[in-house]
Each structure stands twice: as structure tokens, then as C-alpha cells.
């Protein structure tokens, strides 16, 4: 899931039954915060390097070991793990924080995202249900609760949360999520309307264009081609989007357009591109024959 902007602030709920120790002494906390500023400077340096994320992860894990009651170190570590595609490990890190009575809103918010990414929507929903029961919930939390309900097959509940999030702070991702749930419920017309709103909210948001093309394809091939062209132009490395677009181009008689897109991908392919992706593109290009 992408990070969203926030329009509402809220007081951070304190963990229940927190046991105070010497680590909670104001002098100790000041020292920890000063050390954290130095850690942030180190992170800014190492993250500038190509392989910096692994070095950053080692720095953060060391910070947790040195200051096990400093919640920001847990959330920063989890965020990096999520970014590296290691959400299950992020869950373990954040569960440790909660076990130490460090279950702040920031920790719980990261935990809900890690759980969703790790395929545990039921547990994520349970956490998010506690976060949104406030006078001014964050749109991100409400949106994520909708995603959890959708993963659980609770379509009506998911739709209600997405609409609630749109009332708080409408943006492209929430409109896209509403479109997804409408597609899941077989409401193609409503899905198209929501996905069009997504592209209007942010014309540079590729997932909105990608899904709009999928929704339009059965009844509006020309519209689907426009949407998928935009998605591929925004994210040229998305092989699935490219193959969908070029297959539809071929069906529509635009073989040369399809050839140009496929050749452009091969010409710009990175050295770390997966061999499977390259093989798929080459295979589709070969079906077009020679000029």
C-alpha cells in the first residue's frame, strides 16, 4: 500500500499498563533522543549509497538493542523491512515493541500495514478498528481498514470505510481502492466512476490508470487503450501492464504500436531486470514477426 497525506491530527494514545523504569526517566530519554539524531544523520548518509538499505537496517537493529524502549527505532526498522519486501519480519519487530508496552499509534499503524502485506488481514483489521475510533481518524487508517475488510471478503464493510476515508481526505489511492471493491462486487459502472475519479485526483498515479483500463476493456477498448498507455508511460518497468497493453493493441490492429512499446522496453531494460520479464516481452515481440 502507498503512504497517504493526513489532514487531521490526533492525540497519541498511551499504552495501557505501561511499567515505568529507569529508561523512562526524562534525563535518560533526552540522551536517547540525542543519540537518535546521530542515528538519523548516519541513515541519511548510508541510504544515499546503492546498497544502503541493508546498512541502514543494521544500524537500526543496533539501535533497538541499545535502547529497547525507544519506539521510533522499531517503527523505522519496520518501515525499512516493509520497503524491502520483508513484512513478516516487520511484524516480528513491531510485536516485540508491543510486548514491551510500546504500542503507540505509530507502532500500531506500522504493524497494521505489515500485517496486511504479510497476509494477515484479520489481525490488521482488529488493530485498525481501535485506531479509527476517534473523533478525527486519519484517512490512511480508515483506508487501510477498508483494504483489510476487502481482503477478508467483507465487501460492504470495505466500501463503507473507503467512502468514509474519502469524506476525510479524498485522494487517488482511496478512489482506486473503492474502484477495486466495486469490481470485486461486480459493479463495473460504479468501479469505472471511482477509477476515473482516481485518475482525476492524481493524473500521475499509475495504479488508477491500470485498473481503469481493466474495467473499461470489456466494453470500451479505445478507452482501455488510452488508460493502459498512460499506465505504461508512467511505469515503463511494469511488464504486466505492458503485456496487457500490447496484447490489446494487437487485437485492435495496432501491431506496429505494440512493436514500438515492446522494443522500447527491451531497449531500456535494466541489467537487474528479471530474465522472466525479458523472456515474456521477447516472446510477445516474436509473435509480431519481422517488419
Phi, psi and omega per residue, in radians:
X1 nan 2.542 3.128
X2 -1.483 2.669 3.069
X3 -1.229 2.390 -3.140
X4 -1.902 2.776 3.054
X5 -1.415 2.806 -3.102
X6 -2.138 2.496 3.086
X7 -1.996 -0.289 -3.075
X8 -2.030 2.446 3.066
X9 -1.837 2.820 3.130
X10 -2.635 2.735 3.076
X11 -1.295 2.427 3.134
X12 -1.370 2.140 3.139
X13 -1.259 2.367 3.136
X14 -1.465 2.476 3.107
X15 -1.029 2.477 3.109
X16 -1.330 2.650 3.026
X17 1.024 0.565 3.137
X18 -1.262 2.301 3.109
X19 -1.651 2.119 -3.104
X20 -1.551 2.363 -3.113
X21 -2.255 -3.045 3.100
X22 -1.020 -0.498 3.137
X23 -1.129 -0.349 -3.137
X24 -1.582 -0.037 3.100
X25 -1.085 2.374 -3.106
X26 -0.935 -0.668 3.132
X27 -1.138 -0.722 3.119
X28 -1.130 -0.750 -3.132
X29 -1.120 -0.662 3.099
X30 -1.082 -0.754 3.133
X31 -1.091 -0.703 -3.140
X32 -1.136 -0.760 -3.141
X33 -1.129 -0.645 3.073
X34 -1.143 -0.710 3.089
X35 -1.120 -0.623 -3.131
X36 -1.145 -0.625 3.083
X37 -1.062 -0.670 3.098
X38 -1.182 -0.687 3.093
X39 -1.054 -0.748 3.139
X40 -1.086 -0.641 3.083
X41 -1.147 -0.721 3.098
X42 -1.089 -0.744 -3.122
X43 -1.089 -0.728 3.134
X44 -1.043 -0.596 -3.138
X45 -1.296 -0.856 -3.053
X46 -1.257 -0.557 -3.126
X47 -1.232 -0.255 3.080
X48 -1.304 -0.293 -3.133
X49 -1.488 2.683 -3.108
X50 -0.964 -0.727 -3.124
X51 -1.822 0.493 -3.006
X52 -1.185 -0.398 -3.071
X53 -1.125 -0.659 3.122
X54 -1.161 -0.728 3.096
X55 -1.130 -0.700 3.118
X56 -1.089 -0.675 3.134
X57 -1.114 -0.705 3.119
X58 -1.131 -0.685 3.113
X59 -1.107 -0.756 -3.101
X60 -1.198 -0.695 3.119
X61 -1.134 -0.625 3.084
X62 -1.154 -0.637 3.111
X63 -1.129 -0.682 3.096
X64 -1.122 -0.717 3.141
X65 -1.123 -0.680 -3.122
X66 -1.335 -0.625 -3.081
X67 -2.292 1.294 -3.004
X68 -1.157 -0.173 3.140
X69 -1.895 0.366 -3.139
X70 -1.809 1.735 -2.998
X71 -1.015 -0.713 -3.125
X72 -0.994 -0.503 3.114
X73 -1.158 -0.619 3.117
X74 -1.206 -0.793 -3.109
X75 -1.174 -0.661 3.115
X76 -1.151 -0.732 3.112
X77 -1.097 -0.790 -3.130
X78 -1.113 -0.718 3.127
X79 -1.050 -0.732 3.129
X80 -1.169 -0.732 3.110
X81 -1.084 -0.725 3.104
X82 -1.067 -0.757 -3.141
X83 -1.104 -0.519 3.121
X84 -1.488 0.033 -3.125
X85 1.373 0.388 -3.098
X86 -2.019 0.980 -3.029
X87 -1.150 -0.576 3.119
X88 -1.077 -0.666 3.090
X89 -1.206 -0.611 3.084
X90 -1.093 -0.673 3.083
X91 -1.053 -0.756 -3.140
X92 -1.076 -0.767 3.137
X93 -1.079 -0.806 -3.077
X94 -1.277 -0.588 3.044
X95 -1.073 -0.632 3.089
X96 -1.100 -0.708 3.121
X97 -1.107 -0.788 3.115
X98 -1.081 -0.672 3.110
X99 -1.108 -0.385 3.094
X100 -1.678 0.299 -3.121
X101 1.089 0.598 3.082
X102 -1.868 0.538 -3.082
X103 -1.369 1.051 3.081
X104 -1.243 2.955 3.101
X105 -1.006 -0.711 -3.123
X106 -1.093 -0.737 3.106
X107 -1.122 -0.803 -3.111
X108 -1.158 -0.638 3.110
X109 -1.102 -0.805 3.097
X110 -1.116 -0.670 -3.139
X111 -1.113 -0.704 3.132
X112 -1.090 -0.705 3.117
X113 -1.161 -0.772 3.134
X114 -1.076 -0.718 3.133
X115 -1.115 -0.741 3.097
X116 -1.062 -0.815 -3.132
X117 -1.154 -0.504 -3.123
X118 -1.527 0.068 3.095
X119 1.413 0.554 3.097
X120 -2.145 1.129 -3.062
X121 -1.157 -0.531 -3.110
X122 -1.135 -0.778 3.118
X123 -1.197 -0.667 3.090
X124 -1.054 -0.752 -3.139
X125 -1.072 -0.710 3.135
X126 -1.052 -0.698 3.115
X127 -1.209 -0.808 -3.081
X128 -1.147 -0.558 3.103
X129 -1.070 -0.533 3.091
X130 -1.369 -0.509 -3.100
X131 -1.350 -0.492 -3.059
X132 -1.576 -0.102 3.138
X133 -1.496 1.165 3.093
X134 -2.462 2.910 -3.109
X135 -1.130 -0.616 -3.101
X136 -2.304 1.331 -3.131
X137 -1.178 2.687 3.079
X138 -1.337 2.455 3.122
X139 -1.023 -0.620 -3.134
X140 -1.056 -0.770 3.140
X141 -1.134 -0.763 -3.126
X142 -1.145 -0.751 3.104
X143 -1.053 -0.764 -3.121
X144 -1.182 -0.589 3.067
X145 -1.110 -0.707 3.061
X146 -1.043 -0.722 3.115
X147 -1.109 -0.682 3.116
X148 -1.132 -0.781 3.108
X149 -1.088 -0.695 3.119
X150 -1.085 -0.730 3.111
X151 -1.128 -0.463 3.116
X152 -1.528 -0.012 -3.139
X153 1.415 0.217 -3.138
X154 -1.600 1.331 -2.960
X155 -1.091 -0.851 -3.101
X156 -1.094 -0.717 3.127
X157 -1.150 -0.700 3.118
X158 -1.100 -0.811 3.139
X159 -1.016 -0.748 -3.130
X160 -1.073 -0.690 -3.136
X161 -1.234 -0.684 3.115
X162 -1.122 -0.720 3.120
X163 -1.162 -0.636 3.085
X164 -1.116 -0.750 3.131
X165 -1.107 -0.648 3.122
X166 -1.150 -0.542 3.087
X167 -1.217 -0.532 -3.132
X168 -1.369 -0.899 -3.095
X169 -2.774 1.595 -3.119
X170 -1.157 2.340 3.032
X171 -2.662 3.034 -2.992
X172 -1.070 -0.694 -3.081
X173 -1.176 -0.717 -3.131
X174 -1.168 -0.745 3.074
X175 -1.044 -0.706 3.107
X176 -1.088 -0.765 3.138
X177 -1.097 -0.668 3.074
X178 -1.109 -0.703 3.088
X179 -1.070 -0.684 3.130
X180 -1.095 -0.776 -3.091
X181 -1.211 -0.565 3.084
X182 -1.193 -0.685 3.053
X183 -1.096 -0.730 3.133
X184 -1.063 -0.542 -3.118
X185 -1.625 0.091 3.088
X186 1.403 0.248 -3.115
X187 -1.719 1.370 -3.018
X188 -1.116 -0.739 -3.114
X189 -1.072 -0.807 3.120
X190 -1.130 -0.638 3.128
X191 -1.099 -0.790 -3.133
X192 -1.071 -0.749 3.122
X193 -1.044 -0.769 -3.136
X194 -1.151 -0.721 -3.108
X195 -1.239 -0.573 3.029
X196 -1.126 -0.669 3.071
X197 -1.104 -0.644 3.107
X198 -1.049 -0.795 -3.117
X199 -1.243 -0.493 3.077
X200 -1.281 -0.628 -3.141
X201 -1.154 -0.595 3.131
X202 -2.698 1.754 -3.098
X203 -1.159 -0.220 3.126
X204 -1.731 0.173 -3.100
X205 -1.609 1.704 -3.019
X206 -1.032 -0.724 -3.130
X207 -1.010 -0.570 3.101
X208 -1.116 -0.795 3.117
X209 -1.149 -0.688 -3.110
X210 -1.062 -0.833 -3.104
X211 -1.304 -0.549 3.066
X212 -1.083 -0.721 3.084
X213 -1.058 -0.730 3.128
X214 -1.123 -0.678 -3.139
X215 -1.222 -0.614 -3.095
X216 -1.403 -0.456 -2.965
X217 -0.884 -0.768 -3.074
X218 -1.136 -0.480 -3.012
X219 -2.142 -0.261 -3.053
X220 -2.518 1.429 -3.084
X221 -1.104 -0.716 -3.139
X222 -1.079 -0.752 3.106
X223 -1.131 -0.668 3.117
X224 -1.127 -0.692 3.116
X225 -1.098 -0.735 3.118
X226 -1.078 -0.805 -3.100
X227 -1.132 -0.775 -3.100
X228 -1.252 -0.565 3.033
X229 -1.045 -0.776 -3.119
X230 -1.120 -0.735 3.141
X231 -1.070 -0.764 -3.120
X232 -1.225 -0.668 3.109
X233 -1.117 -0.579 3.129
X234 -1.349 -0.605 -3.116
X235 -2.301 1.333 -3.075
X236 -1.034 -0.394 -3.095
X237 -1.484 -0.067 -3.138
X238 -1.371 1.684 -3.044
X239 -1.157 -0.692 -3.134
X240 -1.058 -0.769 3.115
X241 -1.109 -0.726 3.132
X242 -1.070 -0.795 -3.098
X243 -1.180 -0.655 3.073
X244 -1.094 -0.801 -3.122
X245 -1.082 -0.880 -3.053
X246 -1.204 -0.565 3.067
X247 -1.115 -0.722 3.130
X248 -1.217 -0.619 3.066
X249 -1.054 -0.775 3.139
X250 -1.091 -0.777 3.119
X251 -1.052 -0.545 -3.093
X252 -1.549 0.034 3.116
X253 1.506 0.219 -3.122
X254 -1.814 1.018 -3.076
X255 -1.075 -0.687 -3.103
X256 -1.186 -0.618 3.046
X257 -1.101 -0.750 3.122
X258 -1.075 -0.750 -3.138
X259 -1.058 -0.759 -3.129
X260 -1.073 -0.734 3.138
X261 -1.145 -0.741 -3.127
X262 -1.171 -0.748 3.137
X263 -1.173 -0.626 3.091
X264 -1.089 -0.717 3.127
X265 -1.080 -0.829 -3.110
X266 -1.115 -0.624 -3.140
X267 -1.212 -0.482 -3.097
X268 -1.819 0.036 -3.051
X269 -1.041 2.359 3.112
X270 -1.317 2.792 3.134
X271 -1.175 -0.392 -3.125
X272 -1.663 0.151 3.119
X273 -1.105 2.476 -3.105
X274 -1.174 2.488 -3.140
X275 -1.101 -0.562 3.129
X276 -1.077 -0.772 3.128
X277 -1.072 -0.798 3.140
X278 -1.092 -0.721 3.131
X279 -1.107 -0.693 3.131
X280 -1.100 -0.758 -3.125
X281 -1.164 -0.782 3.138
X282 -1.090 -0.666 3.141
X283 -1.137 -0.756 3.140
X284 -1.177 -0.647 3.114
X285 -1.134 -0.652 -3.110
X286 -1.138 -0.479 3.141
X287 -1.226 -0.280 3.126
X288 -1.487 -0.161 3.126
X289 1.272 -2.926 -3.139
X290 -1.702 2.768 3.123
X291 -1.203 nan nan
